[in-house]
């Protein structure tokens, strides 16, 4: 294991900015609220029936969001978990877990979800980051939205995952795939000693 160090967050800010820019384009193209008839959503969003003709959507769907609450919650989560992960494991590991988690999450969505329902959002990739952290530093205390007491990071990740099943319109399949990828990635990183003291 290596000592704690300062870290450059430029890659994290780039991903957040990319999501925000695409969200702004969605509104500019189709207005607000954003619907499944929005041309950006149709072009970049993921659905099994569209995938053979639009294979890029297995990745691009990560950067598309369906409303202000959706993007704000995801970007706040990405910032805090992502900046934590960058300090814990570095930029290369962060990018690998983010994109592989998003890819695996979207693949699980394609396998398990209704074929004609479009999925968008970075949640699968974010759950991958959270899952990896839950393996790397499970007992680090964190504060969760609206809960005034600190809890272990692993417990916070489980709570957010379980919430996926309580609300309609949430692609729990992508959350599941991303989380599983993150847990495996965290185990591999831990075995290789590629984490920093926090």
N, C-alpha and C positions, 0 to 999 in steps of 0.2 A: 504494500500500500504506500501511496505517496502523500506528502503533506498537502494541507489545504493551500489553495492559491487563488488569486484574483482571476477572473475569467472575462473574456470578451463576449458580450451578448449580441453582437451584430447579427449573427445568423438567426437568433431568436426574433429579433426585431424585424428582420427581413420576412420571415414567415408570417408574423402578425400583420405586417404592412401588406403583404400579398393577399391575405384573406380580406383585409379591409378594402383594398382597391377592387377586388373582384366583387365584393358586396356592393360597393358604390356603383359599379358597372351594372350589376343586376337591377338596381333601382333606376338607373338612367335608362336602361333598355326597356324595362317592363313596369316601372312604377312600384309603388308600395301599397298594400302588402305584397310580398313576393309569393307567387303561386307556381304550380307545376307547369303552367303554360309559359312561364318566363323563358325566353330563348336562351339565356345564359344557363339556367338550370337544366333545360333540355339538352344543351350541348355539352355541359361539363358534369352533370349529375349522373349517378350510377343507378341502373336498373338492369336486371338480367335480360329483359327483352331488347334492350338497346346495346348491350355490351359487345355483341359480335360486330356491329357496324361502328361502334364508338369505343374501341378498346382503351383509349386514353382515360376514360372516365374512372377506371379502377384506381387511378391516382388523382385526377383533377377534382373528383368529388370531395376530396379532403378540404379543398380551399373555398368551397361554396357554402353559403349559409342562408338560412331561410327567414331570418328576422332579426331585429335588434337584440332581443333577449338572447337568442341563439348565439350570435357572434360575440356579444359582450361576455356572456358566461364562458364560452369556449376560449376566448382570448385571454381573459383573466386567469383561467385555469392553466392555459398554455404558458403564460408568462411565469407564474409562480412555480409550477412543476418543472417547466423547462429551464428556468434559471437555476433552480436547485439541482437538476440533473446535470447541467453543464458544469457546475462546480464539483459535482460528485464524480463524473466519469469523462468529461471532456466533450469537445465539439464533434469529433468523428463518431463517437458512440451515440451522442444525442441524435445526429442526423440519421444514423443507421436505424436506431430504435423508432424514431418518429416515422420515417418513410416505410420501414418494414411493418411497423404496427398498423399504419394506415392501410397498407396493402393487404395484410392478412385480415384486418377487420373488415375491409370491403369485400374480400373474397368470401369470408364467412357470411356476410350479408347476402351476397349473391346466391350462396348455397341454401340458405335457410329462410330468406324472406320471400314474400309474394313476388312473382317475376315482373310485375308491371308497376311496382311502387318505387319511385325515385328516392334515393338516399343522398343526402348532402351533409357535409360537416366534418370537422376535424376531431370529433370525439374518439374515434377508434385510435388515431395516432396519439391523442392525449392520454387515453387509458393505457396505451403501451408505455408511455413515459412514467405514468403513475405506478403501473405494475412493476416496472423495473426498479423504481425507487423503493417500492414496498418490499422488494427482495434485498436491495442493497443496504438500505438504512430504515428498517421497518419500525424502529422505536422512536424515531425523531418526532418530537411533539409538533403538531400543526393545529391551526385554527381553521374550522370549516365555516362557510357562510351561515350566519344566524345562530351558531352554537358558541356560547361565550367561554367555553372551557377548551383547553388543549387536549388533543387525543393523539395516540400513536398514528403515524402516517398510514400504516397498513389498515387500521380500522377506518380511517377516512376514505381510503380507496374502496373498501368493501361497501361502505355506506353509499357512496356515489354510484357504485355499480348496481346495488339493489334498487336504488331509486329509478334506474332505467326501466324497471318492470312496472312502476306505479303510474306512469303517465303515457297516454296514447301518443303516437307520432314520434316515438323515440326508437331509433334503430339499435335495439339491445344486442342484435347479432354482431354489429360492428364493434360495440363496446366489449363484447365477450372475446372476439377474435383479437382485438388490440390488447386487452388485458392479458390474455394467455401468452401472446408473443412477448409482452413486456416482462412477465414473470420468468419466462425462459431466458430472455436476454439478460435480466438482472442476475439470474443464477450463473450464467456463463461469465459475466463481467466479474462477479464476486469470486468465482473459482480462479479466474485469471489474475485477481488482485488489482484490477484496473479501476480502483475507486480512490477518492481522496478523503482524508479526514474532514468531517464537517463539524 
